[in-house]
């Protein structure tokens, strides 16, 4: 169902992402070792990744889950998470389970049983141990295995250089591919630093895939297709109103369609519900980023939301709302908001790319 609010698993439920799917699947079939998927929040990256991986042995891990539970991504924590990912995948494939059970059993301190995976308390198992064993299994079976890390930029919160481990694996483990994705596009690029000679990943080839917002025409087709799939013929004026309000962000369009067509809310109430639920969610996310300087960050966002979108206009607004601010500090805060995807810059003008974030900030 197009209006299913959960990440999609099947290609037939994923609307108009043929180009992105083709690029990822082509890279995997060509045995490329590093694939990076970019896109702002709620644009559909996770769905694209899940569908593209259906026919490949893989584990898919959301690194945010680790970071927000411990505030640091330690090696033991990530190893445990990877092994739990294996266990989840093993449930779907007996062949995969038997093969990986055999190779994983060669790691000292790791026990593989019918009921799951256990790590001895004194064992020190590294991610490189697991990667090496999986590569061995792939070599024996003629398979390719994909390690997919969603919101991979959170790997930087660690005393471990995960970019170095990935670089080592890319260089030495020919049967593995790594897929990294992130909604904080600027931060993910800073973590990878593929253009900096001091970076472990410098000079490595990677396939870059951008998942963008829908155009007005794509959004229109998506909404019509979603409603008709559920046996409804939508009012064209409601469709146009929704296009203006939600600006091609697929997650919000899907939520609107679900509330309108499945929960049967009237049009205006459905849009209001999207902004109500969405604002609560985005402010929780935004607060994690802006907490070190909340008043100034919010003043910058409010300036842009109200149309003061040049640097000088933002400076004037922030000064009135929060007091004098050095140019260098303002530049740092604006740069951070761009890095985290809450602002975009085009032709020396700033904009908020997510309409729900804009509404939440204004309120």
Secondary structure as UniProt FT lines:
FT   TURN            2..3
FT   HELIX           11..13
FT   HELIX           18..29
FT   TURN            30..31
FT   STRAND          34..38
FT   TURN            41..42
FT   HELIX           45..52
FT   TURN            53..55
FT   STRAND          57..62
FT   HELIX           63..70
FT   HELIX           75..90
FT   TURN            91..92
FT   HELIX           94..104
FT   TURN            105..106
FT   TURN            108..109
FT   STRAND          110..113
FT   TURN            114..115
FT   STRAND          116..119
FT   TURN            121..122
FT   HELIX           127..141
FT   STRAND          145..150
FT   HELIX           152..156
FT   HELIX           162..172
FT   TURN            174..175
FT   STRAND          176..182
FT   HELIX           185..192
FT   TURN            194..195
FT   TURN            197..198
FT   TURN            200..203
FT   STRAND          207..210
FT   HELIX           216..229
FT   TURN            230..231
FT   HELIX           236..246
FT   TURN            247..248
FT   HELIX           250..257
FT   HELIX           258..262
FT   HELIX           267..290
FT   HELIX           291..293
FT   HELIX           294..305
FT   TURN            306..307
FT   HELIX           311..322
FT   HELIX           327..339
FT   TURN            340..341
FT   STRAND          344..346
FT   TURN            347..348
FT   STRAND          349..351
FT   HELIX           355..362
//
